[in-house]
Amino acid sequence: MKRYLIFAAYLPALVAQASVLPLLKLGGGEVNLILVLNVLAGLMAGPDIGAAAGFWGGLLVDLVTGRFLGLHALVGMATGYLAGAAGNRVYRNHFPVPSLVAAGGALFQETMIWGFLRVFGLAVDPLGILRIALPEALLAAVVIVPLAAWWGRFRREESDLRTAKF
Amino acid sequence: MFFNRYRRFLGGAAVAIILVLAMSKTSQGSSPWTKWTGVVLSPFTWSVETATGTVHGVGADLGRIAGLARANRDLRREVAALSAKNEKLVRAEEENVRLRALLGLKNRPGFPSSVAATVIARSPSQWFSYVIINKGTANGLRVGLPVTDSQGVVGEIESVTPGTATVLLLTDPQSGAGVVDRRTGEDGVLVGGLSGTEYYKVEFFSRNAAVKVGDPIGTSGLGNVFPAGLEVGKVVSVGYRNYGLVKYALVQPAAATNALFHVLVLTGAGVHGP
């Protein structure tokens, strides 16, 4: 039940993404909190929740940017689903796994967006993938670690509550 | 039991002590008894004195440490408050500098009438470059008006509501502007799409354009959006694309496109320039 809190977490993440985070350039890249939440939801709650959360987060971005409605929703949904599918095959709580999945998710998501923009006829620079996706992947790999640790503990506490005999 | 067994010895010792005390009391100066008593007792008295001094010192030190900890806590609190205040002042000073620069630009003779606005949101996607400002149709803004900061042109208004407007930045892939190399007078077109960089790309109409690094680039007025004469930036590199058919230049923007806080919307701009 409480896993659905992640859907609410997208709102403050979006506010940060549209205000503070673009100013905090780290290594030429930005922290993409929406992407991190997509991956986190998929990794920790499974592909279905991941896909739904990714769709929701991407839709919010589409509504704010006001262009190509559905682009980020579609790509976010795919990213969340794939992160969930990856999470079902690995020990999701072990340290490097969330980082690797987040980095992979960032590369996948930005490559997909770049591809769609090219299909839509926008002259986006091919090197834009490297300039945007690589720093974003590194930052996502770092940012997801405390969130995944928190989520893991959170999930354990939730399951403890479920199995407790009162 | 103990006293019964040693009562003779204890009694003798007590008598001896009384005698010694009596003798020392009655004698003038220091008697041998006193000297020897001092010698025997001195290690013990020294130990007790030292221990007492140490304990007293430790107690005093603990008191001092507690006081210092309190003072340290208070000072830390004060430093935090002063740091926050200082941070506020620095921000206010930076904002003051930016606003003064905008005001200077606005008051320049011949500069078109304009509306100052504050940036309230930015693009959450790195693939698109735009900002949202806190002025809209209620302030006389409309789609297509050019926007600058104190240093140079930043973009044009893409959409507008009564209270806000979306400014499409020149770095956006859907953006473009007519520009001119101010040194040579050669025309070109500025295109966005260099996602993830702060540079503009300018493609020149002539393959043989004599553009070189350091050339100042300004708006040309072609395209009927940006008035001629606005500062765009400086050339940082030159190259060819499309198999050498098109000459292009990377331009370092004059405007702070990565950290926009305040902008001017040129409401009275004509394409013939300020």
Chai-1 contact restraints between the chains, C-beta under 6 A:
chainA,res_idxA,chainB,res_idxB,connection_type,confidence,min_distance_angstrom,max_distance_angstrom,comment,restraint_id
A,Q17,B,P124,contact,1.0,0.0,6.0,A-B,restraint_1
A,A18,B,A121,contact,1.0,0.0,6.0,A-B,restraint_2
A,A18,B,R122,contact,1.0,0.0,6.0,A-B,restraint_3
A,A18,B,P124,contact,1.0,0.0,6.0,A-B,restraint_4
A,P22,B,R122,contact,1.0,0.0,6.0,A-B,restraint_5
A,L23,B,A259,contact,1.0,0.0,6.0,A-B,restraint_6
A,E30,B,Q126,contact,1.0,0.0,6.0,A-B,restraint_7
A,V61,B,P124,contact,1.0,0.0,6.0,A-B,restraint_8
A,V61,B,S125,contact,1.0,0.0,6.0,A-B,restraint_9
A,V64,B,P124,contact,1.0,0.0,6.0,A-B,restraint_10
A,T65,B,S125,contact,1.0,0.0,6.0,A-B,restraint_11
A,T65,B,F128,contact,1.0,0.0,6.0,A-B,restraint_12
A,I113,B,W127,contact,1.0,0.0,6.0,A-B,restraint_13
A,L122,B,P173,contact,1.0,0.0,6.0,A-B,restraint_14
A,A123,B,P173,contact,1.0,0.0,6.0,A-B,restraint_15
A,A123,B,G193,contact,1.0,0.0,6.0,A-B,restraint_16
A,V124,B,P173,contact,1.0,0.0,6.0,A-B,restraint_17
A,V124,B,G193,contact,1.0,0.0,6.0,A-B,restraint_18
A,V124,B,S195,contact,1.0,0.0,6.0,A-B,restraint_19
A,D125,B,G193,contact,1.0,0.0,6.0,A-B,restraint_20
A,D125,B,L194,contact,1.0,0.0,6.0,A-B,restraint_21
A,G128,B,S195,contact,1.0,0.0,6.0,A-B,restraint_22
A,G128,B,G196,contact,1.0,0.0,6.0,A-B,restraint_23
A,R131,B,G196,contact,1.0,0.0,6.0,A-B,restraint_24
A,I132,B,Q126,contact,1.0,0.0,6.0,A-B,restraint_25
A,I132,B,S195,contact,1.0,0.0,6.0,A-B,restraint_26
A,I132,B,G196,contact,1.0,0.0,6.0,A-B,restraint_27
